[in-house]
Amino acid sequence: MTNSVRISRVQETLRRFEADIPLLNMRVKDLSAERQESARRFAAALIDRTKAELAKLLEEQPDDRPLAGQVFSEPAD
């Protein structure tokens, strides 16, 4: 699996986790305050780990873009 595929998958996973927070709040509303907080902490930790994994993958990805202000000319034929 290429790095760009991994990045795409982790980005999608992160979007899903973040989009699920309002639903999580609805699912845990009938639990005790302690269990609600535990579920929210777990979700937050999962999101943090996913963000860290995404950052790691992005850091490992080769960067072929020119640096700011740097101009690459096309080779002459």
CNS distance restraints for C-alpha pairs under 8 A (distance, minus, plus):
assign (resid   1 and name CA) (resid   5 and name CA) 6.45 0.50 0.50
assign (resid   1 and name CA) (resid   6 and name CA) 6.96 0.50 0.50
assign (resid   2 and name CA) (resid   6 and name CA) 6.45 0.50 0.50
assign (resid   3 and name CA) (resid   7 and name CA) 6.12 0.50 0.50
assign (resid   3 and name CA) (resid  57 and name CA) 7.00 0.50 0.50
assign (resid   3 and name CA) (resid  61 and name CA) 6.67 0.50 0.50
assign (resid   4 and name CA) (resid   8 and name CA) 6.16 0.50 0.50
assign (resid   4 and name CA) (resid  61 and name CA) 7.74 0.50 0.50
assign (resid   5 and name CA) (resid   9 and name CA) 6.21 0.50 0.50
assign (resid   6 and name CA) (resid  10 and name CA) 6.13 0.50 0.50
assign (resid   6 and name CA) (resid  57 and name CA) 7.67 0.50 0.50
assign (resid   7 and name CA) (resid  11 and name CA) 6.02 0.50 0.50
assign (resid   7 and name CA) (resid  54 and name CA) 6.37 0.50 0.50
assign (resid   7 and name CA) (resid  57 and name CA) 6.32 0.50 0.50
assign (resid   7 and name CA) (resid  58 and name CA) 7.14 0.50 0.50
assign (resid   8 and name CA) (resid  12 and name CA) 6.17 0.50 0.50
assign (resid   9 and name CA) (resid  13 and name CA) 6.13 0.50 0.50
assign (resid  10 and name CA) (resid  14 and name CA) 6.06 0.50 0.50
assign (resid  10 and name CA) (resid  50 and name CA) 6.89 0.50 0.50
assign (resid  10 and name CA) (resid  53 and name CA) 7.60 0.50 0.50
assign (resid  10 and name CA) (resid  54 and name CA) 6.16 0.50 0.50
assign (resid  11 and name CA) (resid  15 and name CA) 6.22 0.50 0.50
assign (resid  11 and name CA) (resid  54 and name CA) 6.98 0.50 0.50
assign (resid  12 and name CA) (resid  16 and name CA) 6.24 0.50 0.50
assign (resid  13 and name CA) (resid  17 and name CA) 6.20 0.50 0.50
assign (resid  13 and name CA) (resid  50 and name CA) 7.77 0.50 0.50
assign (resid  14 and name CA) (resid  18 and name CA) 6.13 0.50 0.50
assign (resid  14 and name CA) (resid  47 and name CA) 6.51 0.50 0.50
assign (resid  14 and name CA) (resid  50 and name CA) 6.21 0.50 0.50
assign (resid  14 and name CA) (resid  51 and name CA) 7.11 0.50 0.50
assign (resid  15 and name CA) (resid  19 and name CA) 5.98 0.50 0.50
assign (resid  16 and name CA) (resid  20 and name CA) 6.08 0.50 0.50
assign (resid  17 and name CA) (resid  21 and name CA) 6.86 0.50 0.50
assign (resid  17 and name CA) (resid  43 and name CA) 7.67 0.50 0.50
assign (resid  17 and name CA) (resid  47 and name CA) 6.51 0.50 0.50
assign (resid  18 and name CA) (resid  47 and name CA) 7.20 0.50 0.50
assign (resid  19 and name CA) (resid  23 and name CA) 7.97 0.50 0.50
assign (resid  20 and name CA) (resid  24 and name CA) 5.97 0.50 0.50
assign (resid  21 and name CA) (resid  25 and name CA) 6.29 0.50 0.50
assign (resid  21 and name CA) (resid  43 and name CA) 7.80 0.50 0.50
assign (resid  22 and name CA) (resid  26 and name CA) 6.53 0.50 0.50
assign (resid  23 and name CA) (resid  27 and name CA) 6.19 0.50 0.50
assign (resid  24 and name CA) (resid  28 and name CA) 6.21 0.50 0.50
assign (resid  24 and name CA) (resid  40 and name CA) 7.79 0.50 0.50
assign (resid  25 and name CA) (resid  29 and name CA) 6.05 0.50 0.50
assign (resid  25 and name CA) (resid  36 and name CA) 7.90 0.50 0.50
assign (resid  25 and name CA) (resid  40 and name CA) 7.91 0.50 0.50
assign (resid  28 and name CA) (resid  35 and name CA) 7.81 0.50 0.50
assign (resid  28 and name CA) (resid  36 and name CA) 5.56 0.50 0.50
assign (resid  28 and name CA) (resid  39 and name CA) 7.55 0.50 0.50
assign (resid  29 and name CA) (resid  36 and name CA) 6.96 0.50 0.50
assign (resid  31 and name CA) (resid  35 and name CA) 5.99 0.50 0.50
assign (resid  31 and name CA) (resid  36 and name CA) 5.95 0.50 0.50
assign (resid  32 and name CA) (resid  36 and name CA) 6.14 0.50 0.50
assign (resid  33 and name CA) (resid  37 and name CA) 6.15 0.50 0.50
assign (resid  34 and name CA) (resid  38 and name CA) 6.18 0.50 0.50
assign (resid  35 and name CA) (resid  39 and name CA) 6.13 0.50 0.50
assign (resid  36 and name CA) (resid  40 and name CA) 6.24 0.50 0.50
assign (resid  37 and name CA) (resid  41 and name CA) 6.04 0.50 0.50
assign (resid  38 and name CA) (resid  42 and name CA) 6.12 0.50 0.50
assign (resid  39 and name CA) (resid  43 and name CA) 6.20 0.50 0.50
assign (resid  40 and name CA) (resid  44 and name CA) 6.07 0.50 0.50
assign (resid  41 and name CA) (resid  45 and name CA) 6.05 0.50 0.50
assign (resid  42 and name CA) (resid  46 and name CA) 6.16 0.50 0.50
assign (resid  43 and name CA) (resid  47 and name CA) 6.21 0.50 0.50
assign (resid  44 and name CA) (resid  48 and name CA) 6.12 0.50 0.50
assign (resid  45 and name CA) (resid  49 and name CA) 6.14 0.50 0.50
assign (resid  46 and name CA) (resid  50 and name CA) 6.15 0.50 0.50
assign (resid  47 and name CA) (resid  51 and name CA) 6.13 0.50 0.50
assign (resid  48 and name CA) (resid  52 and name CA) 6.18 0.50 0.50
assign (resid  49 and name CA) (resid  53 and name CA) 6.15 0.50 0.50
assign (resid  50 and name CA) (resid  54 and name CA) 6.17 0.50 0.50
assign (resid  51 and name CA) (resid  55 and name CA) 6.13 0.50 0.50
assign (resid  52 and name CA) (resid  56 and name CA) 6.16 0.50 0.50
assign (resid  53 and name CA) (resid  57 and name CA) 6.21 0.50 0.50
assign (resid  54 and name CA) (resid  58 and name CA) 6.08 0.50 0.50
assign (resid  55 and name CA) (resid  59 and name CA) 6.04 0.50 0.50
assign (resid  56 and name CA) (resid  60 and name CA) 6.27 0.50 0.50
assign (resid  57 and name CA) (resid  61 and name CA) 6.24 0.50 0.50
assign (resid  66 and name CA) (resid  70 and name CA) 5.77 0.50 0.50
assign (resid  66 and name CA) (resid  71 and name CA) 6.81 0.50 0.50
assign (resid  66 and name CA) (resid  72 and name CA) 7.23 0.50 0.50
